[in-house]
Amino acid sequence: MQFQIVGGGIAGASIAYHLVKDGHDVTVYDRSDKGQATQVSAGIISPWVSQRRNKLWYQLVRTGAAYYPTFIQEVEDLTGSRTGYQRTGAVLFFRDEEVLPKAYKRIRSKQQDAPEMGELSYLTPEKQREFFPQLTTEFPSLFLTGAGMVNGAQLLDALKKAIVQLDGKWISRNAVPEPGQGITIYAGGAWGNEYQKKVPISHQRAQLLRFTLDSDKVYPVVMGLKTHYIVSFGNGRFAIGTTHEDTDSFDSSPTEEATAELLDLAKMYFPGQELKDLEMAVGLRPYTPNFLPVIEYVNDQTIVVNGLGSSGLTAAPILGKELSASYSNKPVHLPLEAFRLEEGTDGS
């Protein structure tokens, strides 16, 4: 079968990779919009700690996290490229000792259905300092061994290389889908309204702060208070984020307010440390009306895939695998029809 995919972010690239791997004729159109969310994502793979209660969303990201090691191994073996994927484990901070046992019970309850999450344990300040000496010990914490991270930009580069290696086409320009050339899949992310009107797309501006510390290790992911996170890329490079700013603008310039906010947070989490090489990064995350990913079958020749939001790097690979399977006479394990816009439930 022939497919034209509009949008080369993590959703479009993951779908294209699995389709071409399954033997389909695939062309990706990507104009590399500035602010593409995948390029600046922190790439944390740890869905089990989320407090979101939507069962459909959790089924998607849990299955996505379980698939990740296999997916990454395939892509890296095929291309010889690195994706930055590592199971680093995660330090999970909580506001006080009263919340801690409740959080432990909530997260631990998911382990039976998700053994890939690894082991969950309480952290003492002394134990935390052993493997992350620069990090504050002001807050009570847990440690989850199975959490990990991936470098969104590196993964996207590897997927593009894999698609071309498998005889897919990657065209770096605005899309002009050709009639009669098979199925068109619109995966335009924050720019999704430009190509279709069936699924209304809104977006948030997400800003993060990159900086360096005197260090040469890769440290565990940190899930901070509220929605804060910290990732370590090695060689002393870190990032802290993120903001969640509803906007109609496609301006990807950092704001002074976000810069100040994130710098204050970095100083709180790394007290007494010298933060160097400060740099802001901005991405535009797409959302649908129900805040769930959408797979909308507009007609036999047109599909809209969008709205993966902040869980895009976790969800997109398995979503691409399952969507390709549905066109390749392979077993499908996710209820793809449930991701239609009218089928989705409240994304709380």
C-alpha positions in Angstrom: 0.0 0.0 0.0 1.0 3.6 -0.6 1.1 6.2 2.2 1.8 9.9 2.3 2.6 11.2 5.8 2.4 14.9 6.5 4.6 15.8 9.5 8.0 14.5 10.5 7.8 14.8 14.3 7.8 11.8 16.5 4.3 10.7 15.5 4.8 10.9 11.8 8.3 9.4 11.9 7.2 6.5 14.1 4.2 5.7 11.8 6.4 6.0 8.7 9.1 3.8 10.2 6.7 0.9 11.0 4.9 1.2 7.7 8.0 1.0 5.6 9.4 -1.8 7.8 6.2 -3.7 7.1 6.8 -3.4 3.4 4.6 -0.4 2.4 5.5 2.5 0.0 5.9 5.5 2.3 6.7 9.2 1.6 7.1 11.6 4.5 6.7 15.4 4.0 8.4 17.5 6.7 9.2 21.2 6.6 11.1 21.2 9.9 9.0 23.9 11.6 10.9 25.8 14.3 9.4 24.8 17.7 8.7 21.2 16.7 8.0 19.6 20.1 10.1 16.4 19.5 13.3 18.4 18.9 13.3 19.9 22.4 11.5 17.2 24.5 13.2 15.9 27.6 12.1 12.4 26.6 11.3 10.9 30.0 9.9 7.3 29.7 8.2 6.8 33.0 4.4 6.7 32.6 3.7 4.6 35.7 4.3 7.6 38.1 1.6 9.8 36.4 -1.5 10.6 38.4 -3.7 10.8 35.2 -6.7 8.4 35.7 -7.7 8.0 32.1 -7.5 4.3 31.4 -7.2 4.6 27.6 -4.3 7.0 27.9 -2.6 4.8 30.5 -3.0 1.7 28.3 -1.3 3.5 25.5 1.7 4.8 27.4 2.2 1.7 29.5 2.2 -0.5 26.4 4.5 2.1 24.8 7.0 2.0 27.6 7.1 -1.8 27.5 7.8 -1.7 23.8 10.6 0.9 24.0 13.7 -1.3 24.6 12.8 -3.5 21.6 12.0 -0.5 19.4 15.2 1.3 20.3 17.3 -1.8 19.8 15.9 -2.3 16.3 16.4 1.3 15.2 19.9 1.5 16.6 21.0 -1.8 15.1 19.6 -0.9 11.7 21.1 2.6 11.5 24.2 2.4 13.7 22.9 5.7 15.3 22.4 6.4 18.9 19.1 7.6 20.3 20.2 8.6 23.8 17.9 6.0 25.3 18.9 4.9 28.8 17.2 3.3 31.7 18.5 5.7 34.2 16.0 5.2 37.0 14.1 8.1 38.5 14.2 10.1 41.7 10.6 11.0 42.6 10.2 14.0 44.9 7.1 14.7 47.0 6.2 17.7 49.0 6.1 16.1 52.5 6.3 12.8 54.4 2.5 12.5 54.6 2.2 12.2 50.9 5.1 9.8 50.5 3.5 6.4 51.6 0.4 7.2 49.6 2.5 7.8 46.5 4.4 4.6 47.1 1.2 2.6 47.3 -0.3 4.2 44.2 2.8 3.6 42.0 3.6 0.2 43.5 0.1 -1.0 42.7 0.9 -0.8 38.9 3.9 -3.1 39.1 2.0 -6.4 38.5 0.7 -5.2 35.1 3.9 -3.4 34.3 6.9 -5.3 35.5 9.1 -3.2 33.2 8.8 -0.3 35.7 11.3 -2.1 37.9 11.6 -1.8 41.6 10.2 1.1 43.7 12.0 2.0 47.0 12.2 4.7 49.6 15.2 6.9 49.4 17.1 8.3 52.4 19.0 11.6 52.0 22.2 9.6 52.5 21.4 7.1 49.8 20.3 9.8 47.4 23.6 11.7 47.9 25.5 8.5 47.0 24.3 8.5 43.4 23.3 12.2 42.9 25.4 14.3 45.2 24.5 17.7 43.6 20.8 17.3 44.0 18.8 18.7 47.0 17.7 16.4 49.8 15.1 18.9 51.0 12.2 16.7 49.8 11.2 13.2 50.7 11.7 10.9 47.7 11.3 7.5 46.1 13.4 5.7 43.5 12.1 3.8 40.5 14.6 1.6 38.7 12.8 1.1 35.4 12.4 4.8 34.4 14.4 6.1 31.5 14.9 8.8 29.0 15.5 9.3 25.2 16.9 12.2 23.3 14.1 13.3 21.1 16.3 15.0 18.4 18.6 12.0 18.2 15.7 9.5 18.0 14.1 11.6 15.2 17.4 11.6 13.3 17.7 7.9 13.7 14.2 7.2 12.5 14.7 9.4 9.4 17.8 7.5 8.6 16.0 4.2 9.1 13.1 5.2 6.9 15.4 6.1 4.0 17.5 3.0 4.5 14.3 0.9 4.2 13.5 2.7 0.9 11.0 5.2 2.3 11.2 8.8 1.1 11.7 11.8 3.3 10.9 15.1 1.5 12.0 18.3 3.3 9.3 20.7 2.1 5.7 21.7 2.6 3.3 18.8 1.8 1.2 18.7 -1.3 -0.4 15.3 -1.1 -1.0 13.9 -4.5 -4.5 12.5 -5.2 -4.6 8.8 -6.0 -1.3 8.1 -4.2 -2.8 6.0 -1.5 -3.6 6.9 2.1 -2.7 10.3 3.5 -1.9 10.5 7.3 -1.8 14.0 8.7 0.5 14.1 11.7 1.2 17.9 11.7 1.5 18.3 15.5 0.8 21.9 16.6 0.4 22.9 13.0 -2.3 20.2 12.4 -5.1 22.7 11.6 -3.3 23.8 8.5 -4.0 20.5 6.8 -7.4 19.4 7.9 -10.4 20.7 9.9 -11.9 17.4 11.2 -9.8 17.4 14.4 -9.3 20.8 16.0 -5.8 21.1 17.4 -4.7 23.5 20.1 -1.2 23.8 21.5 0.9 24.8 24.5 4.3 26.4 24.5 6.7 24.3 26.6 9.9 26.0 27.7 12.9 24.3 29.3 16.3 25.5 30.6 19.5 23.8 29.6 22.6 24.2 31.7 25.8 22.5 32.7 27.3 21.5 36.1 30.7 20.2 36.9 30.0 16.5 36.4 30.9 13.7 34.0 28.1 11.2 34.7 24.6 10.5 33.5 22.3 10.8 36.5 18.8 9.5 37.1 15.8 11.4 35.8 14.2 13.6 38.5 10.5 14.0 38.7 10.2 17.1 40.8 7.3 18.8 42.6 4.2 19.6 40.5 5.2 19.0 36.9 8.9 19.8 37.1 11.5 17.4 35.8 15.2 17.3 35.4 17.2 15.2 32.9 20.9 14.5 32.7 22.5 14.0 29.3 26.0 13.3 30.5 29.2 15.4 30.3 27.6 17.8 32.9 24.7 18.7 30.6 21.2 19.0 32.2 17.8 20.4 31.4 14.9 21.4 33.7 11.4 22.1 32.6 8.8 22.6 31.7 6.2 25.4 31.3 2.7 24.8 30.1 1.5 27.9 28.4 -1.8 27.8 26.3 -1.2 29.9 23.2 -2.4 30.6 19.7 1.0 31.9 18.7 3.7 29.9 16.9 6.4 32.0 18.3 9.2 29.7 19.6 11.2 32.5 21.3 11.8 32.0 25.0 10.2 34.5 27.4 11.9 36.3 30.3 9.3 35.1 32.7 9.9 31.4 31.9 13.7 31.9 32.0 13.5 33.4 35.5 11.1 30.8 36.7 13.1 27.8 35.5 16.4 29.4 36.7 14.9 29.7 40.2 13.8 26.1 40.1 17.2 24.9 39.0 18.8 26.8 41.9 16.3 25.2 44.3 17.0 21.7 43.1 20.8 22.3 42.9 21.5 24.5 45.9 25.0 26.0 46.0 25.9 24.7 42.5 27.2 26.9 39.8 24.9 26.7 36.8 26.8 27.4 33.6 26.0 27.6 29.8 22.4 28.6 30.3 20.2 28.1 27.3 16.5 28.1 26.8 14.6 25.7 24.4 11.0 26.1 23.3 8.6 23.5 21.8 5.0 23.6 20.8 2.9 20.6 22.1 -0.3 19.7 20.3 -3.5 18.9 22.1 -7.0 17.8 21.1 -10.3 18.8 22.7 -10.3 15.8 25.0 -6.6 16.0 25.7 -6.1 12.5 24.4 -4.2 11.3 21.4 -6.5 11.0 18.3 -6.5 8.6 15.4 -9.4 9.9 13.3 -10.4 8.1 10.2 -11.8 10.9 8.1 -12.4 8.7 5.1 -10.9 5.6 3.5 -8.0 7.7 2.2 -7.4 10.2 5.0 -6.3 9.7 8.7 -5.5 12.3 11.3 -3.0 11.4 14.1 -2.4 14.1 16.6 -2.6 15.3 20.2 0.1 13.1 21.8 1.1 16.1 23.9 3.7 15.7 26.6 3.6 11.9 26.3 4.5 11.8 22.6 7.9 10.2 22.8 6.5 7.4 25.0 3.3 6.8 23.0 4.3 7.4 19.3 6.4 4.3 18.7 3.8 1.9 19.9 1.0 3.9 18.2 3.0 3.7 14.9 3.5 0.0 15.3 -0.1 -0.7 15.9 -1.4 1.5 13.1 1.0 -0.2 10.7 -0.1 -3.6 11.9 -3.8 -2.7 11.1 -2.7 -2.2 7.5 -0.4 -5.2 7.3 -2.5 -8.2 8.3 -0.8 -8.3 11.7 -2.4 -8.6 15.2 -3.4 -5.3 16.7 -3.2 -5.1 20.5 -4.5 -1.6 21.1 -8.1 -0.5 20.6 -7.3 2.0 17.8 -11.0 2.8 17.2 -11.2 4.1 20.8 -8.9 6.9 19.8 -11.4 8.5 17.5 -12.3 12.0 18.6 -15.9 11.2 19.3 -15.0 8.0 21.2 -12.4 9.5 23.6 -13.4 10.3 27.1 -12.3 13.0 29.5 -8.5 13.1 29.6 -8.2 13.8 33.3 
